[in-house]
Amino acid sequence: MRNRIVVLACLAILASCLDPYIPPIKPGDVNILVIDGSLDATDGTASVVLSRAVTLDQPDEFPSVRGAFVAIEDGNGNTYPLVEGDSGTYKIAAVPIDDKAHYRLHVITSARDEYYSEFVDPLPTPEIDSITYIVDESKLTVRVNTHDDSNQAKYFRWTFDETWNYHAGLLSQYIVIGKGQLRFRTPDEMIYYCWNTKPSYDIVATSTTRLSKSVVSQFPVQYITAGSLKLQMRYSILLKQRTISEDEYEYLEQLRKTTESIGGLFDPQPTAVTGNINRVMPASPVALGYFSVGRTTSKRFYINASDLPKVYREIYPPLGCIPPDTVCGMAGNGCAMTIADLRPGDILGTAAVKGYVLTSTRCADCRVEGGVTTKPDFWED
């Protein structure tokens, strides 16, 4: 999971009517390396993302760090280099896992700044017992249940991929192939039904240290507002669970509190988020991040729109999807256009009494909302 790291300026506000203060921090003044990496001890896959911290006025810009040497080392002296991909992401597919071994991350940037994480032990993770959901008038909450009979797992973290099946506002059955020429769409050309998949970015973790037994009951992992396109037809969540150490849990809690709230006059001031990654030379930029190792368990869960209250099934066409016009077969029927006026790229819906429904891409192409028309291999109808 890539977490947003921004530089926060703590300001003492003496009166509520002061003009806003913009901290005099320029993007070039921020030189902090952000390292987000993990090794999945279940299958030996690892992913590390390197980027730079940004100022508050650059919330959507995260400069990637390319050309770095990134490797995982074990306590036996073995080194496993990762391969660089897109956007500062480095990956490896098969690190040999020894549950009794220790692992650490080693990074050398193109500027020769060098970093090591602390050695981390793989932790066993219990299975997910079940996934449930509850609804109220405004939102649906996905919840998880798990437990550890050995009472060893005390800290848990969840990430997930969510996929939803939805459809466009209007059905387009025809393609305009030339001036005044149209034909039916083939099955592969239909753009009415789509599937969209997104990973989680929020920090979702909890602790059972205050309980006599390690039991997680009905813990919320995701919220979906009523009327969301995610719940138009069918929704699926692939929930991934991992036991984490106390140190990682404390790091995630600090990070969550710092990134989720800028802070008001009476809010706790942000604390330093450090992690377990250290620079070799003091002159190198500070590194923020945590390298973790653990086994992952997962479970997929589906929610059908037909099982939800009516308010969740009232999904309206996208904003700007106006009522369609009609294209007549011939002039003189009170239509603004005839088939002869059509050009390639015009979107036709279904056949109408006078001719055909003329609409827009935003109304009739489900891909506008970011999805694809190919059903995922795992999808169950």
Buried (B, 14 or more C-beta within 10 A) or exposed (E): BBBBBBBBEEEEEEEEEEEEEEBEEEBEEBEBBBBBBBBBBBEBBBBBBBBBBBBEEBEEEBBEBBEBBBBBBBEEEBEBEBEBEEEBBBBBEEBEBEEEBBBBBBBBBEEEBBBBBBBBBBBBBBEBEEBEBEBEEEBBBBBBBBBBEEEEBBBBBBBBBBBBBBBBBBBBBBBBEEEEEBEEBEEEEBBBBBBBBEEBEBBBBBBBEEEEEBBBEEBEBBEBEBBBBBBBBBBBBBBBBBBBBEBBBEBBBBBBBBBEEEBEEEEEEBEEBBBBBBBBEEEBBBBBBBBBBBBBBBBBBBBEBEEBEEEBBEBEBBEEBEEBBBBBEEEEEEBEBBBEBBEEEBBBBBEBEBBBBBBBBBBBBBEBBEBEBEEEEEBEE
